[in-house]
Amino acid sequence: MVRQRSILSLILVLLTTFLISCGGPGVAVAPPTYTTAQLEQIQEYVPEIQAVRDRSDELKNLIKKNEWVKVGNFIHGPITEARLTMTYIIPHLLPKDQPPARQITKELLGHLVKIDQAASSGNTLLALSNYQAAYTDIDQFLQLLPEKG
């Protein structure tokens, strides 16, 4: 009986090895791509972000002129709207692009807070350095977006 079990075990091991070796590689999966609907949704929001990007000199001039109330209005208005729009886009990005996009929007918020704090204290240098960083964040986010389909 012991001999039959060991022969049966050997046959099962050979059969399992044979079946596994015949399995072959898995089916190649195409890399994820954007659907037409995703592209349309993303492209719907891009002009809002681009409009704020195009107004970068306006904020820079407000900071240089020490017009802190207007700086605050600009930060709490158009730039915050652009950041909100960025958060709307993130779920429509490819899975690999979502974490960096979230990180960029988080860094953008940090830079906006620092600009606001600099505006409250009248610190032009701090405001200008964070202004540059904020617009760098916006540029990085725009680079993550797919081209128009």
C-alpha positions in Angstrom: 0.0 0.0 0.0 2.9 2.4 0.8 4.5 1.5 -2.5 1.2 2.4 -4.4 1.0 5.7 -2.6 4.5 6.7 -3.5 4.0 5.7 -7.2 0.7 7.6 -7.2 2.5 10.7 -5.7 5.2 10.4 -8.3 2.6 10.3 -11.1 0.8 13.3 -9.7 4.0 15.3 -9.5 4.9 14.4 -13.1 1.4 15.3 -14.3 1.4 18.6 -12.4 4.9 19.5 -13.8 3.8 18.7 -17.3 0.6 20.8 -17.0 2.4 23.7 -15.6 5.1 23.6 -18.3 2.5 23.5 -21.0 0.7 26.5 -19.6 2.8 29.0 -21.6 3.0 32.7 -20.9 0.0 34.7 -20.0 -1.8 36.8 -22.6 0.0 40.0 -23.3 -2.1 42.9 -22.0 -2.0 46.2 -23.9 -0.9 49.2 -21.8 -3.8 51.2 -20.6 -4.9 54.0 -22.9 -7.4 56.8 -22.7 -10.9 56.3 -23.9 -12.5 59.0 -26.1 -14.8 59.9 -23.2 -11.9 60.4 -20.9 -10.0 62.5 -23.4 -13.1 64.7 -23.9 -13.6 65.1 -20.1 -10.0 66.0 -19.6 -9.8 68.4 -22.5 -13.0 70.1 -21.2 -11.1 71.3 -18.2 -7.7 72.1 -19.7 -8.7 75.6 -20.9 -9.5 76.7 -17.4 -6.1 75.6 -16.1 -4.3 77.1 -19.2 -6.1 80.4 -18.7 -4.6 80.7 -15.2 -1.3 79.6 -16.5 -1.4 82.4 -19.1 -2.1 84.9 -16.4 1.1 84.2 -14.5 2.6 87.6 -15.2 -0.4 89.3 -13.7 0.2 87.7 -10.3 3.9 88.4 -10.5 3.2 92.1 -11.2 0.8 92.2 -8.3 3.4 90.8 -6.0 6.1 93.2 -7.2 3.7 96.1 -6.7 2.9 94.9 -3.1 -0.8 94.8 -3.9 -1.4 92.2 -1.3 -5.2 92.3 -1.3 -5.3 91.7 -5.1 -2.7 88.9 -4.6 -5.0 87.3 -2.1 -8.0 87.7 -4.4 -6.0 86.2 -7.3 -4.9 83.2 -5.2 -8.3 82.6 -3.7 -10.1 83.1 -7.0 -8.6 82.0 -10.3 -5.7 79.9 -9.0 -7.8 78.0 -6.5 -10.4 77.4 -9.2 -7.6 76.0 -11.4 -6.5 73.7 -8.5 -10.0 72.5 -8.0 -10.3 71.8 -11.8 -7.0 69.8 -11.5 -8.6 67.6 -8.8 -11.6 67.0 -11.1 -9.2 65.7 -13.8 -7.1 63.4 -11.7 -9.7 60.5 -11.6 -9.8 60.5 -15.5 -6.0 60.1 -15.8 -4.3 56.8 -16.3 -3.7 54.9 -13.1 0.1 55.5 -13.3 -0.4 59.2 -13.7 -2.8 59.7 -10.8 -0.3 59.6 -7.9 2.0 62.2 -9.4 -0.9 64.4 -10.3 -2.2 64.2 -6.7 1.3 65.0 -5.4 1.5 68.1 -7.7 -1.9 69.4 -6.6 -0.8 68.9 -3.0 2.4 70.8 -3.6 0.5 73.5 -5.4 -1.7 74.0 -2.4 1.3 74.3 -0.2 2.8 77.0 -2.4 -0.5 78.9 -2.5 -0.7 78.9 1.3 2.9 80.2 1.4 2.0 83.0 -1.1 -1.0 83.9 1.0 1.1 84.0 4.2 3.7 86.1 2.5 1.0 88.5 1.3 -0.3 88.7 4.9 3.2 89.7 6.2 4.2 91.7 3.1 7.1 89.4 2.2 7.8 90.0 -1.5 10.7 87.6 -1.8 8.8 84.7 -0.2 5.7 85.4 -2.3 7.8 85.6 -5.6 9.6 82.3 -4.9 6.4 80.5 -4.1 4.7 82.1 -7.1 7.4 80.5 -9.3 7.0 77.2 -7.6 3.2 77.3 -8.0 3.4 77.9 -11.7 6.0 75.2 -12.0 3.5 72.9 -10.4 0.8 73.9 -12.9 3.2 73.3 -15.8 4.1 69.8 -14.4 0.4 69.0 -14.2 -0.3 70.1 -17.7 2.6 67.9 -18.9 0.8 64.8 -17.4 -2.3 65.4 -19.5 -2.8 63.5 -22.7 -2.5 65.4 -26.0 -5.8 66.2 -27.8 -7.1 63.1 -29.5 
